[in-house]
Amino acid sequence: MPALPLIVLPYPLILLPGARATFPITDKQADALIRLIDSSHHNPVLAAVPLVQHEGTTSVNKWGVTALIKRFVRPRAHSPDQRYLLTLVGTARVCLTSNHLPSSSAASSSSSSSHPLPRVDVTHPAPDADSPPSPDVAQEFKAAAIRLLERLAQDGAQSALRRESWSRIAQLVEETEIHQVAALADAIVSAVGVEHADKLVLLSTESPSLRLQHVTNVLTKQLSIAEVSTKIATAVDESLSKQQKAFFLRQQLAAINAELQRLEPASADLHGTAGGIEDEDELEGLIRRVDALPAGSEVRRVASAEARRLKRIPPQNAEHGVVRNYLEWLTVLPWIPPPTGSDALPRPDFLTNAKAQLDADHFGLDKVKRRSLEYLAVVRLRTMIAQEAEAEQAKAHEVTLKKTIEDPAVGASADDKREKESAYRALIKVGDIPSTPSTTEGQATRKAAKSIKAPILLFVGPPGTGKTSLGQSIARALGRPFRRIALGGVRDEAEIRGHRRTYVASGPGLLAQALRKAGRTDPVILLDEVDKVGQSNYHGDPSAALLEVLDPEQNVAFNDHYINVPIDLSQVLFICTANTLDTIAPPLLDRCEVIQLSGYTHDEKLHIARRFLLPKQLAQNGLSEPHIQLTEPALLRIVTHYTREAGVRALDRAIGGVVRFKAVEWAAHVDARGLPSSSLPSLTGSDTTGVPIKRGRDGDAGYDAVVEVDDLENILGLSQYDGEERERETKRGVVWGLVVTGMGEGEIMPIESIATPGSGQLKLTGSLGDVIKESAELALSWVKTHAYDLGITNKRALDPLRIPDAAIDLHLHLPAGAQKKDGPSAGVAMICAVVSLLTGKCVPPTTAMTGEITLRGRISAVGGIKEKVLGAHRAGASKVILPWANRKDVEHDVPMEVRTRTQFVFVRTVREALDAAFGAGTLPWRADVPPLVESRL
């Protein structure tokens, strides 16, 4: 095809085949076009190509259309640069094939040196590209086009002539043959008006089927946009209509109620005032609370701005409720610190009363209570320093006032002096006296007092050991409100910092809610279960949000996303609780002082049961002390055989079961005898411990208030730990180790070993971790190395598991396979189990042990000694083997009553541990055992 004159369409105009476009051209293009028309014998054909913009650059598109000149006029009134208007009609698609396409500026003749209508080589699409589309594609296009055109024909925003035109086009589409559908698609896209990118894709597509598929998608999108726009416009109109109607009705109702109240005031009082009047009264009360906020503070400024905004918002607007709820929160939060001395801290007997409070609420826990008293002493010292600073500041104000009054202006009268004195006293009252050296020192002292930060206590221990109740006791000793925040399972950072007000149903975080409930800026807040806070996820990291809360240097201006005003948390006393330290983030743990609560001994549990648990259960179940008498042997039986935990929750439930059982018996006895419910059993004697016993007068038919050991099986069922005690028999290859569970409780665990025919392999079962597996391998390696010394083999180079004609496999098992087990403290127990299996010697079941080993035969220290020793004590172990390096832990942490009832053996080497476990002289050690020689690099 010969070269055609090129005319570039102005951006974003695109001309499609069968469509018409009118656009302005320059004078040079007009002159060149006139010369082209004069030199041609028929209407000249042009190549009309659109412009494409990509990343800030403009270029000529490769695809365009051949176009005929439909109209070429010069308008009467137009700008000098656009005097001519050219109307073109597209005929067919063409592709520019010139090697060097003209630039956009050259093609549009913006440059004086370029030709206004440059000639370019073009080609038409391939002949197979003009094949008719498939019937399915054509039918889909027709359906989409008809739906859109009918939608446009029903649009009331358009003129009647325009709607009639859309109807005619829809009818034309329905009657069009398949071979004419592709041409009709170009015309419809030009008429409907789609996006520039969609038109450009349509222009550059050769295949009619692909063009129809693209047009179908474009028309479907246009139909969706039209439907959504119509729905939005309809909804807005309906909403405005409803709001206007509701506004007029409220105005009429308010006027009617006001007139009724004026005419019949008594009737108005009986039926109540109008809701609008009540809302106005509440709004006035809210404004008064805003005015009562601290003057000059940021919260006062924010609240005043929101109050002014609230007055401008109509009550029926949804934003009115949002702003009002926000103001409610701003006004109910405590912003003014309580005056110094409003709690129990300034009293001289504060520490004495605090100690008495802790002793009354808790039995035992001496170290924990001592550390709590130290904590309270620090808080009291801070308060005393603050009081002294305030006294110095007040004294400095008085000195300033006195100097000002004594040095009046010359000639001042007595009335002027009195007026000045009253004015300065008023300034003192509001704290607006100008700074002097004395007041500066007072402020410095007050800042120093505020800089003394009390530590944040973290109580760590098993469940039921009294962590939460310790926080309550500290709050009662201080005379401050106590609030508990449960952090277990909190996975959203917004639970701590609050939700932003842009969200629906947003609200402040847990800390702001606790302050509102407390009503003071200095409550005691217990952050319970900080070890169970959710990890970092798409909701944020709650542990990271707690860093600001628990950092004394940052919580002075804590930012709640909902309140959006800095909240001072520096006066709040935070106490945290956790069951384990493993899941607490290290930065969060660094801000706390850890206090371990390992658990209670048997004696402590007996005292707690007598002093706290039994009276509580009696009160909860409607009985009194004469109605039930638990003997000491029965109570001890409950402690040792029905419960075995570090805390006392299971003990509380067991005692509650006994009390409820006796409550049923007492109720039946009262009903059978016709006695009043307030009657008491009669006293008939006492048991061997001197505890008075109440027995019924009617023998077996009466009510027996005494609970003996023999009665427990009938009341509580079979004891839970009897079977375990029976299984703890002297058996080859079985020893008892000490472990600490995931909840922080100490327990004993059997380590079982057995030999099976095999090839000298080691098999480990029981859901063991990598560390404990390595301990088993260390134990077996040490036993193999010293098998000859222990008399297991007759030669040093002989493997005890691979003796000729007697090869075996060693199987080590730790029961309760559903529980994960890991940790570096099972080496000693595993060595004893392997030695017991291979030598045939047994370890007594009352012996428990813990400790890690090295290849050199040394025993290293382990952790959790107090928990493990208490677990052995609860399990009835009379002998405990521990590493020598842990003897200081026993002396400092283990209670004296446990130390007196338990034999502790501290060992340095594996041989000492074996002799302690099996007994001196039990193992057949060979006499020529070489001494332990250490080698170090």
Residue pairs with C-beta under 8 A, 6 or more apart in sequence:
1 94
1 121
1 122
1 123
1 124
3 119
3 120
3 121
3 122
4 45
4 46
4 47
4 66
4 94
4 119
4 120
4 122
5 32
5 36
5 44
5 46
5 47
5 117
5 118
5 119
6 46
6 47
6 49
6 96
6 102
6 107
6 117
6 118
6 119
6 120
7 25
7 29
7 46
7 47
7 48
7 49
7 67
7 86
7 88
7 107
7 117
8 49
8 50
8 51
8 60
8 104
8 107
8 108
9 15
9 21
9 23
9 48
9 49
9 50
9 51
10 23
10 24
10 51
10 108
11 50
11 51
11 53
11 58
12 50
12 51
12 196
13 21
13 23
13 50
14 50
14 196
14 199
14 200
14 203
15 21
15 48
15 50
15 64
15 65
15 67
15 88
15 90
16 65
16 90
16 186
16 187
16 189
16 190
16 199
16 202
16 203
17 65
17 90
17 91
17 92
17 93
17 183
17 186
18 89
18 90
18 91
18 183
18 184
18 186
18 187
18 190
19 89
19 90
19 186
19 187
19 190
19 191
20 70
20 87
20 88
20 89
20 90
20 190
21 48
21 87
21 88
21 90
22 71
22 85
22 86
22 87
22 88
23 85
23 86
24 78
24 81
24 82
24 83
24 84
24 85
24 86
25 33
25 82
25 84
25 85
25 86
26 81
26 82
26 84
26 108
26 109
26 110
26 116
27 83
27 84
28 109
28 116
29 84
29 108
29 109
29 116
29 117
30 72
30 74
30 83
30 84
30 86
31 116
32 115
32 116
32 117
33 69
33 72
33 86
33 116
33 117
36 44
36 117
37 44
37 69
37 72
43 68
43 69
44 69
45 66
45 67
45 68
45 91
46 66
46 67
46 68
46 69
46 88
46 117
47 64
47 65
47 66
47 67
47 94
47 96
47 120
47 122
48 64
48 65
48 66
48 67
48 88
48 90
49 60
49 61
49 63
49 64
49 96
49 107
50 61
50 64
50 200
50 203
51 58
51 59
51 60
51 61
51 104
52 58
52 59
52 60
52 61
52 200
58 104
59 101
59 103
59 104
60 96
60 101
60 102
60 103
60 104
60 107
61 200
61 203
61 204
62 95
62 96
62 101
62 204
63 93
63 94
63 95
63 96
63 203
63 204
64 93
64 94
64 95
64 96
64 122
64 203
65 90
65 91
65 92
65 93
65 94
65 203
66 90
66 91
66 92
66 94
66 122
67 88
67 89
67 90
67 91
68 88
68 89
68 91
69 86
69 87
69 88
70 87
70 88
70 89
71 85
71 86
71 87
72 84
72 85
72 86
72 87
73 84
73 85
74 83
74 84
74 85
75 83
75 85
78 85
90 186
92 124
93 124
93 125
93 203
93 206
94 122
94 123
94 124
95 122
95 123
95 124
95 125
96 120
96 121
96 122
97 120
97 121
97 122
97 123
98 120
98 121
101 120
102 114
102 118
102 120
105 111
105 114
106 114
106 118
107 114
107 118
109 115
109 116
109 117
125 206
126 206
129 206
129 207
129 208
130 208
131 208
132 178
132 179
132 181
132 182
132 208
133 178
133 181
133 182
133 208
133 209
133 212
134 209
135 178
137 209
137 212
137 213
137 216
138 178
138 181
138 212
140 212
140 213
140 216
141 181
141 185
141 212
141 213
141 215
141 216
141 219
142 173
142 174
142 176
142 181
144 215
144 216
144 219
144 220
144 223
145 170
145 173
145 185
145 188
145 215
145 219
146 170
146 173
146 174
147 219
147 223
148 192
148 219
148 222
148 223
148 226
149 166
149 167
149 169
149 170
149 173
149 188
150 166
150 167
150 170
151 223
151 226
151 227
152 158
152 163
152 166
152 192
152 226
153 163
153 164
153 166
153 167
153 170
154 163
155 163
155 226
155 230
169 188
169 191
172 184
173 184
173 188
176 184
181 208
181 212
182 208
182 211
182 212
185 202
185 211
185 212
185 215
186 202
186 211
188 215
188 219
189 198
189 199
189 202
189 215
189 218
190 199
192 219
192 222
194 218
194 222
198 214
198 218
201 214
202 211
202 214
202 215
202 218
205 211
205 214
243 314
243 316
246 316
247 314
247 316
250 276
250 315
250 316
253 274
253 276
254 274
254 276
254 277
257 268
257 273
257 274
257 276
257 277
258 274
260 267
260 268
261 268
261 273
276 315
279 315
283 310
283 324
286 307
286 324
286 327
286 328
286 331
287 307
289 331
289 332
290 300
290 303
290 304
290 307
290 327
290 330
290 331
292 331
293 299
293 300
293 303
293 330
293 331
293 335
294 300
294 335
294 336
297 335
298 565
298 566
299 330
299 335
299 565
302 330
302 564
302 565
303 327
303 330
303 331
306 323
306 326
306 327
306 330
307 327
309 323
310 320
310 323
310 324
310 327
313 319
313 320
313 323
314 320
322 501
326 501
326 562
329 507
329 508
329 512
329 516
329 562
329 563
330 563
330 565
332 516
333 512
333 515
333 516
333 563
333 567
334 515
334 516
334 518
334 519
334 520
334 521
335 521
336 521
337 521
337 522
337 568
337 571
338 520
338 521
338 522
340 346
340 383
340 386
340 387
340 390
341 387
343 478
343 479
343 480
343 522
344 350
344 353
344 477
344 478
344 479
345 379
345 380
345 383
345 384
345 478
345 479
346 383
346 384
346 387
347 353
350 376
350 380
350 477
351 373
351 376
351 377
351 380
353 477
354 373
354 376
354 474
354 477
354 478
355 369
355 373
357 473
357 476
357 477
358 369
358 372
358 373
358 470
358 473
358 477
359 369
361 469
361 470
361 472
361 473
361 476
362 369
362 466
362 469
362 470
362 473
363 604
363 607
363 608
363 611
363 612
364 600
364 601
364 604
364 607
364 608
364 895
365 466
365 470
365 597
368 459
368 470
368 595
368 597
371 457
371 595
372 457
372 470
372 473
372 474
375 454
375 455
375 457
375 474
376 474
376 477
376 478
378 452
378 454
378 455
379 454
379 478
379 573
381 452
382 449
382 452
382 454
385 445
385 448
385 449
385 452
386 446
386 449
386 450
388 445
388 449
389 442
389 443
389 445
389 446
389 448
389 449
390 442
390 446
392 438
392 441
392 442
392 445
393 439
393 442
393 443
393 445
393 446
395 438
395 442
396 436
396 438
396 439
396 441
396 442
397 428
397 433
397 439
398 428
399 436
399 438
400 424
400 433
400 434
400 436
400 438
400 439
401 421
401 424
401 425
401 428
401 433
404 420
404 424
405 417
405 420
405 421
405 424
408 416
408 417
408 420
409 416
424 433
427 433
433 439
435 443
450 570
453 552
453 553
453 570
454 573
455 592
455 593
456 550
456 552
456 574
456 575
456 576
456 591
456 592
456 593
457 575
457 576
457 592
457 593
457 595
458 530
458 575
458 576
458 577
458 578
458 589
458 592
458 593
458 594
458 595
459 467
459 470
459 471
459 575
459 576
459 577
459 578
459 595
459 597
460 467
460 577
460 578
460 579
460 580
460 581
460 594
460 595
460 596
460 597
460 744
461 467
461 579
461 596
461 597
461 598
461 599
461 646
461 647
461 744
462 579
462 597
462 598
462 599
462 645
462 646
462 647
462 741
462 743
462 744
462 745
462 867
463 579
463 645
463 646
463 647
463 649
463 743
464 645
464 646
464 647
464 648
464 649
464 650
464 652
465 597
465 598
465 599
465 600
465 646
465 647
465 648
466 597
466 647
467 577
467 597
468 484
468 526
468 528
468 577
470 575
471 482
471 484
471 524
471 526
471 575
471 577
472 482
472 526
474 524
474 573
474 575
475 481
475 482
475 523
475 524
476 482
478 524
478 573
480 520
480 522
480 523
480 524
480 573
481 517
481 518
481 519
481 520
481 523
481 524
482 523
482 524
482 526
483 514
483 517
483 518
483 523
483 524
483 525
483 526
484 525
484 526
484 528
485 510
485 511
485 514
485 525
485 526
485 527
485 528
486 528
486 529
487 527
487 528
487 529
487 530
487 532
487 533
487 542
487 546
488 528
488 529
488 532
488 533
489 532
489 534
490 496
490 533
490 534
490 542
491 534
491 537
491 539
491 542
492 534
492 539
492 540
492 542
493 539
493 540
493 541
493 542
493 544
493 545
494 509
494 539
494 540
494 561
495 509
495 510
495 542
496 509
496 510
496 511
496 542
496 545
496 546
496 549
497 509
497 545
497 559
497 560
497 561
498 506
498 507
498 508
498 509
498 512
498 560
498 561
498 562
498 563
499 506
499 507
499 561
499 562
500 506
500 561
500 562
501 562
501 564
506 562
507 513
507 562
508 560
508 562
508 563
509 560
509 561
509 562
511 525
511 549
511 558
511 560
511 567
511 569
512 560
512 562
512 563
512 567
514 523
514 525
515 521
515 523
515 567
515 572
518 525
521 568
521 571
521 572
522 571
522 572
522 573
523 572
523 573
524 572
524 573
524 575
525 572
525 573
525 574
525 575
526 575
526 576
526 577
527 546
527 549
527 550
527 574
527 575
527 576
527 577
528 576
528 577
529 577
529 578
529 579
530 546
530 576
530 577
530 578
530 584
530 588
531 578
531 579
531 580
531 581
531 582
531 583
531 584
532 579
532 583
533 542
533 543
533 546
534 542
535 541
535 543
536 543
536 544
543 584
543 585
543 588
544 585
546 588
547 554
547 587
547 588
547 591
548 554
548 555
548 558
548 559
549 555
549 558
549 569
549 574
550 574
550 576
550 588
550 591
550 592
551 591
552 570
555 568
555 569
555 570
555 572
556 566
556 568
556 569
556 570
557 566
557 567
557 568
558 566
558 567
558 568
558 569
559 566
559 567
560 567
576 592
578 584
579 742
579 743
579 744
580 742
580 743
580 744
581 589
581 594
596 866
598 646
598 744
598 746
598 866
598 867
598 870
598 893
599 645
599 646
599 647
599 745
599 746
599 867
599 870
599 871
600 608
600 646
600 647
600 648
600 870
601 870
601 873
601 895
601 897
601 898
602 636
602 639
602 640
602 873
602 874
603 897
604 895
605 639
605 643
605 648
605 651
606 632
606 635
606 636
606 639
608 648
608 651
609 630
609 635
609 638
609 639
609 648
609 651
609 655
610 635
613 648
613 651
613 652
613 655
614 628
614 630
614 655
614 659
615 625
616 652
617 652
617 655
617 656
617 659
618 624
618 625
618 627
618 628
618 659
620 656
620 659
621 656
621 659
621 660
621 663
622 663
623 659
623 662
623 663
623 666
624 680
626 680
626 681
626 683
626 694
626 705
627 662
627 663
627 666
627 680
627 681
627 694
627 705
628 658
628 659
628 662
628 705
628 707
629 687
629 691
629 692
629 693
629 694
629 705
629 706
629 707
630 655
630 658
630 707
631 687
631 689
631 691
631 706
631 707
631 708
631 709
632 687
632 689
632 691
633 708
633 709
634 707
634 708
634 709
634 711
634 712
637 709
637 712
637 719
638 651
638 654
638 655
638 658
638 712
638 716
639 651
640 721
640 874
640 876
641 719
641 720
641 721
641 722
642 650
642 654
642 712
642 716
642 719
642 720
642 721
643 650
643 651
643 654
643 720
644 720
644 721
644 747
644 874
644 875
645 651
645 745
646 743
646 744
646 745
646 746
646 867
646 870
646 871
654 716
657 715
657 716
658 707
658 712
658 715
658 716
661 715
662 705
662 707
665 703
665 704
666 703
669 675
669 696
669 702
669 703
670 676
670 677
670 679
680 694
681 694
681 695
681 696
681 703
681 705
682 694
682 695
682 696
682 697
683 692
683 693
683 694
684 693
684 694
684 695
684 697
685 692
685 693
685 695
686 692
686 693
687 693
687 706
693 705
693 706
694 705
694 706
695 702
695 704
695 705
695 706
696 702
696 703
696 704
696 705
707 715
712 719
713 719
725 876
728 736
728 750
728 845
728 846
729 845
730 842
730 843
730 844
730 845
731 842
731 845
732 836
732 837
732 840
732 841
732 842
733 752
733 753
733 754
733 755
733 833
733 836
733 837
734 750
734 751
734 752
734 753
734 833
734 836
734 842
734 843
735 750
735 751
735 829
735 832
735 833
735 836
735 843
735 847
735 849
735 917
736 748
736 749
736 750
736 751
736 829
736 843
736 845
736 847
736 848
736 849
736 877
737 748
737 749
737 750
737 751
737 825
737 826
737 828
737 829
737 848
737 849
737 850
738 746
738 747
738 748
738 749
738 825
738 848
738 849
738 850
738 868
738 869
738 871
738 872
738 880
739 746
739 747
739 748
739 749
739 821
739 823
739 825
739 826
739 850
739 868
739 871
740 746
740 747
740 823
740 863
740 864
740 867
740 868
740 871
741 747
744 867
745 867
745 871
746 864
746 866
746 867
746 868
746 869
746 870
746 871
746 872
746 874
747 871
747 875
748 848
748 871
748 872
748 875
748 877
749 814
749 815
749 816
750 814
750 815
751 812
751 813
751 814
751 826
751 829
751 830
751 833
752 812
752 813
752 814
752 815
752 833
753 810
753 811
753 812
753 813
753 833
753 834
753 836
753 837
754 811
754 813
754 837
755 808
755 809
755 810
755 811
755 837
755 838
756 808
756 809
756 811
757 807
757 808
757 809
758 801
758 807
758 808
758 809
759 802
759 807
759 809
760 799
760 801
760 802
760 807
760 808
760 809
761 801
761 809
761 810
762 776
762 777
762 780
762 809
762 810
762 812
763 809
763 810
763 811
763 812
764 773
764 776
764 811
764 812
764 813
765 811
765 812
765 813
765 814
765 817
766 813
766 814
766 815
766 816
766 817
766 821
767 814
767 817
767 818
767 819
767 820
767 821
768 776
768 814
768 821
768 822
769 820
769 821
769 822
769 823
770 822
771 822
771 823
771 824
772 814
772 821
772 822
772 823
772 824
772 826
775 824
775 826
775 827
775 830
775 852
775 853
776 812
776 826
776 830
778 827
778 853
778 854
778 855
779 827
779 830
779 831
779 834
779 853
780 810
780 834
781 855
782 831
782 853
782 855
782 857
782 910
783 790
783 792
783 800
783 831
783 834
783 835
783 838
784 799
784 800
784 801
787 793
787 798
787 799
787 800
787 838
788 794
788 795
788 796
788 798
788 926
789 925
789 926
789 929
790 835
790 838
790 839
790 923
790 924
790 925
790 926
791 839
791 923
791 924
791 925
791 926
792 800
792 838
792 839
793 799
793 800
793 803
800 838
801 807
801 808
801 809
801 810
810 834
810 837
812 830
812 833
812 834
814 821
824 852
824 862
825 850
825 851
825 852
825 862
825 863
825 864
826 850
826 852
827 851
827 852
827 853
827 859
828 849
828 850
828 851
828 852
828 853
828 859
828 881
828 907
828 910
828 913
829 849
829 850
831 853
831 910
831 913
831 914
832 843
832 849
832 913
832 914
832 917
832 918
835 841
835 914
835 918
835 923
836 842
836 843
836 918
839 923
839 924
841 918
841 922
841 923
842 918
843 917
843 918
844 879
846 876
846 877
846 878
846 879
847 877
847 878
847 879
847 880
847 881
847 917
848 872
848 875
848 877
848 879
848 880
848 881
849 880
849 881
849 882
849 913
849 917
850 862
850 865
850 868
850 881
850 882
850 883
851 859
851 860
851 861
851 862
851 881
851 882
851 883
851 886
851 907
851 913
852 859
852 860
852 862
852 883
853 859
853 860
853 910
854 860
856 932
856 934
857 909
857 910
857 911
857 932
858 908
858 909
858 910
859 883
859 884
859 907
859 908
859 909
859 910
859 912
859 913
860 883
860 885
861 883
861 885
861 886
862 883
862 886
865 882
865 886
865 889
865 890
865 893
865 894
866 889
866 893
866 894
869 880
869 882
869 890
869 894
869 898
869 902
870 894
870 898
872 880
872 902
873 898
873 901
873 902
877 902
878 901
878 902
878 903
879 902
879 903
879 905
880 902
880 903
880 904
880 905
881 905
881 907
881 913
881 916
881 917
882 890
882 904
882 905
882 906
882 907
883 906
883 907
883 908
884 906
884 907
884 908
886 906
887 904
887 906
890 899
890 904
905 916
907 913
907 916
909 932
911 925
914 923
915 922
915 923
